[in-house]
């Protein structure tokens, strides 16, 4: 049992690995924290690095949420520990120990965690994001709507209150991390 509890700190450390910074360094691009919005995430990387760099960043950020949760699934841990593992990876992305606790906004890592908790749950969030983006063409709005719906999806798809609470926590933090985007959306300045 003690070994299983190592999942939480290892998940946090995994989440603390910043895909955007690594991808930009490997591809000879500028540091994403010093370009565009200054956010080390896929959307900002796309602004100055293109679709390929953004796609690799998105994949990396998703995997660092998915892999720790999959390991926890493989170890057949209780759902409480499974959810804590996902939350730890998510918090590592938001507050990475390796980068002065200044991380990304958490959308891709949330998708990875949700996919780990339930494939259907993760796919519901992805489908919502894609649909909202097709309609409004604003990435942050699409992410906010998809994230806000994830606890509802969690309830209907899993029926597990612990997973629903985990989804609520991630949604609350994701909304908080997007407060500047929300302000720009409300003032009509977000693109």
Backbone as numpy.savetxt, mean C-alpha at the origin, in Angstrom:
# Nx Ny Nz CAx CAy CAz Cx Cy Cz
5.68 -20.94 18.69 4.85 -19.73 18.69 5.71 -18.47 18.69
6.82 -18.51 19.44 7.70 -17.33 19.50 8.22 -16.98 18.10
8.54 -18.03 17.33 9.05 -17.81 15.98 8.00 -17.10 15.11
6.73 -17.44 15.30 5.67 -16.82 14.51 5.56 -15.33 14.79
5.83 -14.93 16.02 5.73 -13.50 16.36 6.85 -12.68 15.73
7.89 -13.36 15.23 8.94 -12.64 14.49 8.40 -12.13 13.15
7.26 -12.68 12.73 6.66 -12.22 11.47 6.38 -10.72 11.49
5.95 -10.20 12.62 5.56 -8.79 12.70 6.76 -7.86 12.49
7.86 -8.02 13.26 9.01 -7.13 12.99 9.65 -7.35 11.62
9.67 -8.60 11.16 10.23 -8.86 9.83 9.35 -8.23 8.75
8.04 -8.28 8.93 7.13 -7.63 7.98 7.35 -6.12 7.97
7.55 -5.53 9.16 7.81 -4.09 9.23 9.11 -3.76 8.46
10.14 -4.54 8.67 11.41 -4.29 7.98 11.27 -4.47 6.47
10.49 -5.47 6.07 10.23 -5.68 4.65 9.50 -4.48 4.06
8.49 -3.99 4.78 7.76 -2.82 4.34 8.62 -1.57 4.28
9.67 -1.54 5.09 10.56 -0.37 5.14 11.49 -0.25 3.94
11.58 -1.31 3.14 12.40 -1.26 1.93 11.64 -0.42 0.91
12.24 0.67 0.46 11.54 1.61 -0.44 11.79 1.24 -1.90
10.78 0.65 -2.51 10.88 0.23 -3.91 11.20 1.39 -4.84
10.57 2.54 -4.62 10.77 3.69 -5.51 12.22 4.14 -5.51
12.82 4.22 -4.35 14.21 4.67 -4.27 15.13 3.66 -4.94
14.90 2.37 -4.67 15.74 1.32 -5.26 15.59 1.31 -6.79
14.36 1.35 -7.27 14.11 1.33 -8.71 14.77 2.54 -9.38
14.59 3.71 -8.78 15.18 4.93 -9.37 16.70 4.85 -9.39
17.30 4.33 -8.35 18.77 4.20 -8.33 19.23 3.22 -9.41
18.55 2.07 -9.51 18.95 1.06 -10.48 18.74 1.52 -11.92
17.75 2.38 -12.14 17.46 2.85 -13.50 18.10 4.20 -13.80
18.94 4.70 -12.89 19.63 5.96 -13.12 18.72 7.18 -13.10
17.63 7.08 -12.36 16.67 8.19 -12.25 16.95 8.98 -10.97
16.45 10.21 -10.89 16.63 11.00 -9.68 15.88 10.38 -8.50
16.29 10.76 -7.31 15.64 10.32 -6.07 14.19 10.80 -6.08
13.21 9.91 -5.93 11.80 10.34 -6.00 11.40 11.29 -4.88
12.17 11.31 -3.80 11.86 12.22 -2.70 12.24 13.65 -3.04
12.99 13.83 -4.14 13.43 15.17 -4.55 12.83 15.58 -5.89
11.86 14.82 -6.38 11.23 15.10 -7.67 9.72 15.14 -7.51
9.04 15.83 -8.40 7.58 15.84 -8.42 6.97 16.17 -7.08
6.12 15.26 -6.60 5.45 15.47 -5.31 6.35 15.18 -4.12
7.51 14.56 -4.38 8.41 14.19 -3.29 8.01 12.89 -2.61
6.96 12.25 -3.10 6.48 11.00 -2.52 7.19 9.81 -3.18
7.76 8.91 -2.37 8.42 7.74 -2.95 7.41 6.64 -3.28
6.60 6.89 -4.31 5.60 5.92 -4.72 5.51 5.85 -6.23
4.74 4.89 -6.72 4.65 4.62 -8.16 4.12 5.80 -8.97
3.11 6.51 -8.44 2.53 7.63 -9.20 3.56 8.72 -9.42
4.31 9.05 -8.38 5.34 10.08 -8.53 6.47 9.61 -9.45
6.86 8.34 -9.33 7.92 7.81 -10.20 7.48 7.89 -11.66
6.20 7.66 -11.93 5.71 7.74 -13.30 5.86 9.15 -13.87
5.68 10.15 -13.02 5.76 11.54 -13.48 7.11 11.86 -14.13
8.18 11.33 -13.55 9.50 11.69 -14.09 10.29 10.50 -14.63
9.84 9.29 -14.32 10.60 8.11 -14.74 9.93 7.24 -15.78
8.65 7.49 -16.03 7.94 6.72 -17.05 7.21 5.50 -16.50
6.49 4.85 -17.42 5.62 3.74 -17.04 6.38 2.52 -16.54
7.51 2.21 -17.17 8.26 1.02 -16.76 8.74 1.14 -15.32
9.35 2.26 -14.99 9.84 2.47 -13.62 8.68 2.47 -12.63
7.56 3.07 -13.02 6.39 3.11 -12.14 5.82 1.71 -11.92
5.76 0.91 -13.00 5.22 -0.45 -12.89 6.08 -1.31 -11.97
7.40 -1.18 -12.09 8.30 -1.95 -11.23 8.15 -1.50 -9.77
8.02 -0.20 -9.57 7.80 0.34 -8.22 6.49 -0.18 -7.64
5.45 -0.15 -8.44 4.14 -0.63 -8.00 4.21 -2.11 -7.61
4.88 -2.90 -8.43 5.03 -4.33 -8.14 5.81 -4.54 -6.85
6.93 -3.82 -6.70 7.74 -3.95 -5.49 6.98 -3.57 -4.23
6.24 -2.45 -4.30 5.47 -2.01 -3.13 4.34 -2.98 -2.81
3.74 -3.58 -3.83 2.69 -4.57 -3.59 3.25 -5.84 -2.98
4.38 -6.30 -3.51 4.98 -7.54 -3.02 5.44 -7.44 -1.57
5.89 -6.25 -1.16 6.34 -6.15 0.23 5.17 -6.18 1.21
3.95 -5.99 0.72 2.76 -6.22 1.53 2.30 -7.66 1.43
2.38 -8.23 0.23 1.88 -9.57 -0.03 2.76 -10.67 0.58
4.07 -10.59 0.38 4.95 -11.69 0.78 4.92 -11.97 2.28
5.04 -10.96 3.16 4.97 -11.29 4.59 3.64 -11.93 5.00
2.55 -11.47 4.39 1.24 -12.04 4.71 1.15 -13.47 4.17
1.72 -13.72 3.00 1.73 -15.08 2.46 2.53 -16.03 3.34
3.66 -15.54 3.84 4.46 -16.36 4.75 3.64 -16.69 6.00
2.93 -15.70 6.52 2.08 -15.92 7.69 0.97 -16.93 7.36
0.39 -16.82 6.17 -0.63 -17.79 5.73 -0.03 -19.19 5.68
1.16 -19.28 5.12 1.84 -20.57 4.97 2.10 -21.20 6.34
2.43 -20.37 7.33 2.66 -20.86 8.69 1.37 -21.15 9.44
0.24 -20.83 8.80 -1.08 -21.09 9.36 -1.27 -20.43 10.74
-0.89 -19.16 10.81 -1.01 -18.42 12.07 -2.47 -18.02 12.30
-2.82 -17.68 13.52 -4.17 -17.17 13.78 -4.42 -15.88 13.00
-5.68 -15.61 12.72 -6.04 -14.45 11.90 -5.55 -13.14 12.52
-5.51 -13.06 13.84 -5.03 -11.84 14.50 -3.57 -11.57 14.12
-2.75 -12.61 14.12 -1.34 -12.45 13.76 -1.19 -12.20 12.27
-2.04 -12.80 11.48 -2.04 -12.56 10.04 -2.30 -11.08 9.76
-3.29 -10.52 10.42 -3.63 -9.11 10.22 -2.51 -8.21 10.75
-1.95 -8.54 11.90 -0.83 -7.74 12.44 0.37 -7.76 11.50
0.61 -8.90 10.87 1.72 -9.00 9.91 1.50 -8.05 8.74
0.28 -8.04 8.21 -0.03 -7.12 7.11 0.07 -5.67 7.52
-0.44 -5.36 8.71 -0.36 -3.97 9.20 1.08 -3.54 9.42
1.92 -4.47 9.87 3.34 -4.14 10.09 4.03 -3.80 8.77
3.74 -4.58 7.72 4.33 -4.30 6.40 3.85 -2.94 5.89
2.58 -2.66 6.07 1.98 -1.39 5.66 2.63 -0.22 6.42
2.78 -0.37 7.74 3.41 0.69 8.54 4.87 0.88 8.17
5.54 -0.22 7.81 6.92 -0.10 7.35 7.02 0.76 6.10
6.04 0.62 5.20 6.04 1.44 3.99 5.80 2.92 4.33
4.85 3.18 5.22 4.54 4.56 5.60 5.65 5.21 6.40
6.26 4.42 7.30 7.27 4.95 8.23 8.50 4.05 8.20
9.26 4.07 7.09 10.38 3.14 6.94 11.58 3.49 7.82
12.02 2.51 8.57 13.16 2.71 9.47 14.42 3.05 8.68
14.54 2.56 7.45 15.74 2.78 6.65 15.80 4.16 6.01
14.70 4.90 6.02 14.64 6.19 5.34 14.07 7.28 6.23
14.48 7.28 7.48 14.09 8.35 8.40 12.60 8.40 8.69
11.94 7.26 8.57 10.50 7.16 8.87 9.65 8.03 7.94
10.17 8.36 6.75 9.43 9.15 5.77 9.23 8.29 4.53
8.03 7.71 4.43 7.74 6.78 3.34 6.64 7.24 2.43
6.08 6.28 1.72 5.04 6.56 0.75 3.66 6.65 1.38
2.67 6.67 0.50 1.29 6.86 0.96 0.55 5.55 1.19
1.06 4.45 0.67 0.57 3.15 1.06 -0.42 2.44 0.16
-0.73 2.97 -1.00 -1.77 2.36 -1.83 -1.35 0.97 -2.33
-0.19 0.88 -2.96 0.25 -0.40 -3.51 0.49 -1.43 -2.42
1.05 -1.00 -1.30 1.28 -1.93 -0.20 -0.04 -2.41 0.39
-1.04 -1.52 0.46 -2.37 -1.93 0.90 -2.92 -3.02 -0.02
-2.77 -2.84 -1.32 -3.24 -3.85 -2.27 -2.55 -5.18 -2.00
-1.24 -5.16 -1.79 -0.52 -6.40 -1.51 -1.02 -7.08 -0.25
-1.22 -6.30 0.81 -1.72 -6.86 2.07 -3.10 -7.46 1.87
-3.98 -6.72 1.20 -5.34 -7.23 0.98 -5.33 -8.49 0.13
-4.47 -8.55 -0.87 -4.35 -9.77 -1.67 -3.90 -10.94 -0.81
-3.02 -10.67 0.15 -2.57 -11.72 1.06 -3.66 -12.20 2.00
-4.48 -11.27 2.46 -5.58 -11.64 3.35 -6.64 -12.43 2.59
-6.94 -12.00 1.37 -7.93 -12.66 0.52 -7.74 -12.16 -0.90
-7.53 -13.10 -1.84 -7.36 -12.68 -3.23 -8.55 -11.85 -3.70
-9.74 -12.28 -3.34 -10.93 -11.56 -3.79 -10.98 -10.14 -3.23
-10.53 -9.99 -2.00 -10.50 -8.66 -1.37 -9.54 -7.74 -2.10
-8.33 -8.23 -2.36 -7.36 -7.42 -3.09 -7.82 -7.09 -4.50
-8.41 -8.08 -5.17 -8.90 -7.84 -6.53 -10.05 -6.85 -6.55
-10.89 -6.86 -5.52 -11.98 -5.89 -5.44 -11.43 -4.47 -5.34
-10.35 -4.29 -4.56 -9.76 -2.96 -4.45 -9.14 -2.53 -5.78
-8.41 -3.45 -6.42 -7.80 -3.14 -7.71 -8.87 -2.79 -8.75
-9.93 -3.59 -8.81 -11.01 -3.33 -9.77 -11.66 -1.98 -9.52
-11.85 -1.64 -8.25 -12.45 -0.34 -7.92 -11.53 0.79 -8.35
-10.23 0.64 -8.07 -9.27 1.68 -8.46 -9.30 1.86 -9.99
-9.25 0.75 -10.72 -9.25 0.83 -12.19 -10.51 1.49 -12.72
-11.66 1.10 -12.18 -12.93 1.68 -12.62 -12.98 3.18 -12.33
-12.58 3.57 -11.13 -12.61 4.99 -10.75 -11.61 5.79 -11.59
-10.46 5.19 -11.89 -9.48 5.90 -12.71 -9.99 6.07 -14.14
-10.66 5.04 -14.64 -11.21 5.13 -16.00 -12.26 6.24 -16.07
-13.04 6.41 -15.03 -14.09 7.43 -14.99 -13.50 8.83 -14.76
-12.65 8.97 -13.73 -12.20 10.30 -13.34 -10.80 10.70 -13.74
-9.95 9.73 -14.09 -8.56 9.98 -14.52 -7.72 10.66 -13.45
-8.09 10.49 -12.17 -7.30 11.06 -11.07 -6.88 9.91 -10.16
-5.59 9.61 -10.15 -5.06 8.46 -9.41 -5.38 8.52 -7.92
-5.16 9.69 -7.31 -5.37 9.79 -5.86 -6.84 9.59 -5.49
-7.75 10.15 -6.28 -9.18 9.97 -6.01 -9.56 8.49 -6.15
-9.03 7.84 -7.18 -9.29 6.42 -7.38 -8.81 5.61 -6.18
-7.62 5.93 -5.69 -7.06 5.22 -4.54 -7.87 5.47 -3.28
-8.30 6.69 -3.09 -9.08 7.04 -1.90 -10.42 6.31 -1.88
-11.08 6.28 -3.02 -12.38 5.59 -3.09 -12.19 4.09 -2.89
-11.21 3.51 -3.58 -10.97 2.07 -3.45 -10.61 1.70 -2.01
-9.79 2.52 -1.39 -9.40 2.24 0.00 -10.59 2.39 0.94
-11.39 3.43 0.74 -12.54 3.66 1.61 -13.54 2.50 1.52
-13.61 1.86 0.37 -14.54 0.74 0.21 -13.96 -0.59 0.70
-12.64 -0.64 0.93 -12.02 -1.92 1.28 -12.56 -2.54 2.58
-12.88 -1.77 3.65 -13.47 -2.42 4.82 -14.84 -3.04 4.53
-15.61 -2.39 3.65 -16.92 -2.94 3.26 -16.71 -4.24 2.48
-15.76 -4.20 1.53 -15.44 -5.41 0.78 -14.97 -6.51 1.73
-14.14 -6.13 2.70 -13.61 -7.11 3.66 -14.74 -7.80 4.40
-15.74 -7.02 4.79 -16.87 -7.61 5.52 -17.64 -8.60 4.65
-17.95 -8.19 3.40 -18.76 -9.05 2.54 -17.97 -10.25 2.00
-16.68 -10.05 1.76 -15.88 -11.13 1.16 -15.38 -12.11 2.21
-14.88 -11.60 3.33 -14.30 -12.51 4.33 -15.24 -12.78 5.50
-16.07 -11.80 5.84 -16.93 -11.95 7.01 -16.18 -12.01 8.32
-14.89 -11.67 8.27 -14.05 -11.78 9.46 -13.82 -10.39 10.06
-14.27 -10.19 11.28 -14.19 -8.85 11.89 -12.75 -8.39 12.11
-11.83 -9.32 12.32 -10.42 -8.94 12.51 -9.86 -8.37 11.21
-10.17 -8.99 10.10 -9.72 -8.48 8.80 -10.39 -7.14 8.50
-11.65 -7.01 8.85 -12.35 -5.73 8.65 -11.65 -4.63 9.46
-11.30 -4.91 10.71 -10.60 -3.92 11.54 -9.26 -3.56 10.91
-8.53 -4.56 10.42 -7.26 -4.29 9.74 -7.45 -3.39 8.54
-8.50 -3.64 7.76 -8.79 -2.81 6.59 -9.17 -1.39 7.00
-9.91 -1.25 8.10 -10.28 0.08 8.61 -9.02 0.85 9.02
-8.11 0.19 9.71 -6.87 0.85 10.16 -6.07 1.33 8.94
-5.91 0.45 7.94 -5.15 0.86 6.75 -5.84 2.00 6.02
-7.15 1.94 5.92 -7.90 3.00 5.25 -7.72 4.34 5.97
-7.83 4.32 7.29 -7.68 5.55 8.07 -6.30 6.16 7.86
-5.27 5.33 7.90 -3.90 5.83 7.71 -3.68 6.30 6.27
-4.25 5.57 5.32 -4.11 5.95 3.92 -4.79 7.30 3.66
-5.97 7.49 4.23 -6.66 8.78 4.08 -5.85 9.90 4.72
-5.28 9.63 5.89 -4.45 10.63 6.58 -3.23 10.98 5.73
-2.59 9.97 5.12 -1.42 10.22 4.29 -1.77 11.00 3.02
-3.02 10.94 2.62 -3.47 11.64 1.41 -4.14 12.97 1.73
-3.92 13.52 2.92 -4.65 14.75 3.30 -4.37 15.90 2.34
-3.14 16.03 1.85 -2.86 17.11 0.90 -3.58 16.86 -0.42
-3.67 15.60 -0.84 -4.42 15.28 -2.06 -5.90 15.59 -1.88
-6.43 15.28 -0.70 -7.84 15.55 -0.42 -8.11 17.05 -0.48
-7.20 17.85 0.08 -7.36 19.30 0.04 -7.35 19.81 -1.40
-6.44 19.26 -2.23 -6.38 19.66 -3.64 -7.63 19.19 -4.40
-8.13 18.00 -4.06 -9.37 17.52 -4.68 -10.53 18.45 -4.38
-10.64 18.85 -3.11 -11.74 19.72 -2.69 -11.65 21.10 -3.33
-10.42 21.54 -3.61 -10.28 22.87 -4.23 -10.22 22.78 -5.77
-10.33 21.56 -6.32 -10.32 21.38 -7.77 -8.96 21.49 -8.39
-7.89 21.32 -7.62 -6.52 21.48 -8.14 -5.81 20.16 -8.36
-6.40 19.04 -7.94 -5.74 17.74 -8.09 -5.90 17.24 -9.51
-4.80 16.72 -10.09 -4.84 16.17 -11.45 -4.41 14.73 -11.45
